[in-house]
Structures are given as structure tokens and as C-alpha cells.
Amino acid sequence: MKKLFLLMALAVGITAQAKDVKVTSPNGKIAVSISDKGGSLTYSTAFGGKTVFTQSGLAVQLEKKTLGEKAKIGGVATKKVHEVLKPVVPIKQSTINNDYTQATLSMAGNYKVEFRVFDNAVAYRFILNEKDSVNVVNETFNLKPAEEMAVHFQPTGDWGSNSESPYINCMLKEWQHNHDMSVLPMALSSTSEDLHLLISETDLRDYSGLYIRGNGEKDCLSGHLVPYYKNWELFWDRGTKVNELANYAARTIGKRSLPWRYVVISDAKGIIEQTLNAQLAGKCEIEDPSWIKPGQVSWDWWNHKALYGPDVNFTPGCNTDTYKYYIDFASKYGVKYIIMDEGWSKTTFSPFTPNDNLDLQECIRYGKEKGVGIILWLTWSCVERNLDTIFKTYEEWGIAGTKIDFMDRQDQWMINWYERTIKEAAKHHMVVDFHGAMKPAGLEHRYPNLLAYEGVRGMEQMGGCHPDNTMYIPFLRNAVGAADFTPGAMINTQPEFDRPSDPNCSAMGTRAYQMALFTVLETGTQMLADSPTQYYKNADCTEFLAQVPCTWDETKAIEAQFGEYLIVAKRHGNKWFVAGITNNKEKTRHFHVALDFLSAGSHKMTIVTDGFNAGHQAMDYRMEKKNVTNADVLDITMVRNGGFTAIIE
């Protein structure tokens, strides 16, 4: 929801001379120069007087012409905007100041290009004005850094991707054009200073997603739209590969704006705090979104329902007794939801028929009695086959939401499927977690019942989920929106001791690190991935974790080095949550964390830190309670793959 404070058309900070347009950010720190010299539309960007990227090309290739070639800038309409945004589900900030300078370029050939320059970013989009529908073949999205930079990206070998690959971190010149593409978001880092470029897209609708390639040189990235797959929507089975591509990426109406392409330019702390995806996304389209409730979730799949103990006098599985046990656990600790994951239904394609051992209606009734909602796991193809009835039926049953899996694509048909599905879910007051999904790209702000996307290498990867990789998530994947990482393991190991652990699942990183992830990582459906048995055995940790919210009024980065370590302070109401994580690089890291963000007076703090031997025995942690004030400074030591977390009230 937006409250407009000031909107005026003026030319402050913008000059237009023939074929050059200069646009500056409200604080003057970012300057963008747009040119049509030589017949190609390009732009260059300076940050603090220093050129960051130069002569980067932008164009849209239609079947019969290319917008941006033989370019000629005509009129330029300019304005400065100051508005305040209040996200329905505040994943990072509950109030966002949306300040920017906008320049809309009217181009010869009857189209427009709109630039918005923020104090920390530059964004652009094309606005089409074609009489009839058009086929978009591809886009030119070139980015040419002014200096050699490191690149951080999540590779995909083909157009289908679940966005769960480990990050690759290398010099840009080492990223060859014929190697894997990258899904968005991705980032570039200066080798000489704390300066980073976060690249992504938003307001993606009725279009295909953008992938990025390197070209083997230090000075160029190139974008490529995911092609349209002929008839792929007819193939339902998981793992089906279809190789018949259309000769276009999107077939769409001729009068429309295309998705925003944006680059955040900031130090590491600023990357954590920025909210550009929300600032450029469309407005909420749910008239009354008050029913949407983010919250923690008790999850059965990761821990294999490995329940035991004197009160477990039944065989765990996808059955009534097991799910009632999860409901009891969730109720005891105030956890809002449980998920019934794969196996709850009779078959994958029978969303209205529970398996023979599950009395779903009894579980729904019991959950309501205990104040716990039920989220059901489904495949996307099952939802598509039953879209007209599935959410309506679930609403009548009293189901709270769905977790929908295995989309693994960003072609136009699937982008439209996301929107059709979330709209239908909203009609019937269903919250949704898209698993096996792409990155957030604006739909979650238009339909905030979309509480989470996966699109991340999370803990379900078991031994493939290393803290060294997870350390990049706050700077990349979480920097553009909610990510379903599923933390919370109570059996903790250092990487060299990790081993197959069924039925007692373990995860890499110290206990304090696992607990810190609840504050560091952002999502509207934070999972408690371990079993109730493990949480009961570690009641002090569980009581702590159950207090960590899924939404934030304020996010501050206290210490940050891209991919190395991060300390954040986040406020929810009148409580502060402070947490930090680090990678495997250093044996220990030491920090002094000033509590000057607290209000005056004495505050109660509960803090969990790495134990003395946590660098070897990752289960070792210390929990302490004490009073603090805003004049205090915490002396924090994090071991390798370690962390700390605190609640201050």
C-alpha cells in the first residue's frame, strides 16, 4: 500500500542535449548518462563520481524490428518522486521510503524507455506501444563494468532450473560465454573496495525470465530471455524434458510495460538493507489482505518424521497420529502452521483423497482446536489439473495454505501459471509457499498471500548445504525477497564430520549458527525443519526460536563482508533480534557489536553463542541471560561455520 507524499514534474538533476540524457539520484550520488550515439541505446552509471559501468546496451528484439537499434531519443519527461510504501508482508522493512528521479524517453519508432535512478540503484524498462500483439524474441541486457570485478552467480546448464545450484564465485573474465548461464539474482563485486552490484528483475508478468551469461572478458555480461517451450504445459510428469523451443520468448499484448531490470549499487551493508524489488513491484491487488498471516511452520519432510520417546506409542509416518503429534508440538510453542508434505495424499495426483492411514478432516479439526493451521504439499501439475476446484475445496475444508512444488522453469507459460495460481489461491484465502521455484520478481507484492519462494540451495540438500554457500544467500537470494531455506537442525556438525544421518538428520554449522539463521534469513514461512523429538530434547533452544518472527519493522546491517560474514539487528515491534553468521574461512572471528540502536533504559537480553569447542564439536553452545543498555557493546566470537543470536526486549 502506498501513501504519496510528493509527485512533481521537474527537470532538477536532468539535462537533455540532442542525443544525451543525464539523470541523477535524489541525493546526487548516482548519475546515469543515456545515449543514442551511433544508433544504439546505451547507458553509463557513476557512483560517487566514479564510473561503475559504462556504455551498457539495452534493446528489445521483436519479430519484425528491434527497439533500441537505430535509436533516436525524442522528448524526455522527468519527475522526482517521494512516496512511502508499507508492504503487506514486511520481509525486511515495514516502512520503505521510495525516492527516485524518473526520466521517460520517447523514442523514434513509437516506444518509450523509462529510467528510475534511486540513491542506491538504477532501473529501466521498455514501454511498448504496438497496435497488435507481438512476439518478443529476446532482449539486449548488457552490463559493462568499468573495472575488473568478481562475479557471484547461481548457474544453470539449460533453460529449466530449480535455482538450487551452489553459487559460483570467480573473476568475471573467467566466466566464459559457453559455460553455464546464471539465473537471477546475481552480483558483481569490486576487487579494490566494498562496492557491489546486485542485478535482478521485478514486475515480471506475462513474460519470460531473464538469464545472464558472461562472455569471457572482464567488461561484459549479457542477458537472454528464456525461450517459449512449445506445448510444455501438456507434460505433467516430474523430470520430463521437452526440447522443442519456439522462435520467440514471449507472445504478449502490444501496449504494455516490460519488466524492470535493475542494478543496486552499494556496499555490503547496503545490499542487505535495500528493498528495490519491493519499490519497483506493482501495488497489492488484494482488496483486503488482512487475512494473510505469515508465521513459522513445523515441517515433517526434512526430519523424516523420526519421532521417538515415551509418548510416541505409534508408528511415525504420513498418518493421523503423527500429524496430531506435530500439531501438539506446534501448539505448545505457538508455531502457526504444520506442513503435510509428500505422502499425505493417496497419490501425487489425488489432491482430494488422503492416504488410507490419514484422517485429514480429523487433523483439520484438531488443528483448529489447537490454533494450528495445515498447509498441504502439492505438485504444480496437480494444481493445474484442478485449478478450478482445488482452492475452493480446501477453503471449505479449512486448510490454511499450500506448498506447491517442481515448477523449475521461468518460461512465459510458467510465469503466467504462477500468477493464475496465486490469484485463485487469494480468492479462497490460501497462503502459498512456491517450492522448486524461481526467485521473487514482484508477484509476491501484488499478491502477498505468496509468503515464500524456494529458489535457493537450502537445508533439504543435506550434505550439499555448506555454510560457505549459505553465507552468500543474504547478499544474493534473500536480497530480492523471501527464500524457503528451512533451517533449525538440532544435530550439528562441522563439514569434515558430516555424514549420512538418517533417521537422525544433521546439518552443517554450529548450533548457534543454525539458530542465527532464523533471524538472518528472511521468509514469510520460516520452517522448523527438525523433528518435535529433537526440539523437545533441546527445549531451551526451541523456546528461543519460537519467539523469532517472520516479518520485520526494521533491518540494520551491523557488520558485513560479502560472502564472508554478516551481523544484523532486526526490530519487530518493541523487540530487537540480533544475529550473525560466518563461513569456514577463519578459525574464529571477533566482533564488537554496539547496542546503540536500543531505546534508553535497561533491556533484558537472551543470547546464544558458539561454545568454547564449537569449532570442533558443533553442538557446543552457550545461552546467557543478562540486562543491557544502549551504551553496551557485545564482544562476540564466532568460530568457523559459527554464529550467535540474541533477543533483546
Buried (B, 14 or more C-beta within 10 A) or exposed (E): EEEEEEEEEEBEBBEBEEBEBBBBBBEEBBBBBBBBEEEBBBBBBBBEEEBBBBBBBBBBBBEEBBBBBEBEBEEBBBBBBBBBBEBBBBBBBBEBBBBBBBBBBBBEBEBBBBBBBBBBBBBBBBBBEBEEEBBBBBBBBBBBBBBBBBBBBBBBEEBBBBBBBBBBBEEBBEBEEEBBBBBBBBBBBBEEEBBBBBBBBBBBBBBBBBBBBBBBBBBBBBBBBBBBBBEBBEEBEEEEEEEEBBEBBBBBEEEBBBBBBBBBBBBBBBBBBBBBBBBBBBEBBBEEBEEBBBBBBBBBBBBBBBBEEEEBEEEBBBBBBBBBBBBBBBBBBEBBBBBBBBBBBBEBBEBEEBBEBBBBEEBBEBBBEBEBBBBBBBBBBBBBBBBEEBBBEBBEEEBBBBBBBBBBBBBBBBBBBBBEBBBBBBEBBBBBBBBBBBBBBBBBBBBBBBBBBBBBBBBBBBBBBBBBBBBBBBBBBBBBBBBBBBBBBBBBBBBEEBEEBEEBBBBBBBBBBBBBBBBBBBBBBBBBBBBBBBBBBBEEBBBBBBBBBBBBBBBBBBBBBBBBBBBBBBBBEEBBBBBBBBBBBBEEBEBEBEBEBBEEEEBEBBBBBBBEEBBEBBBBBBBEEEEBEBEBEBEBBBBBBBBBBBBBE
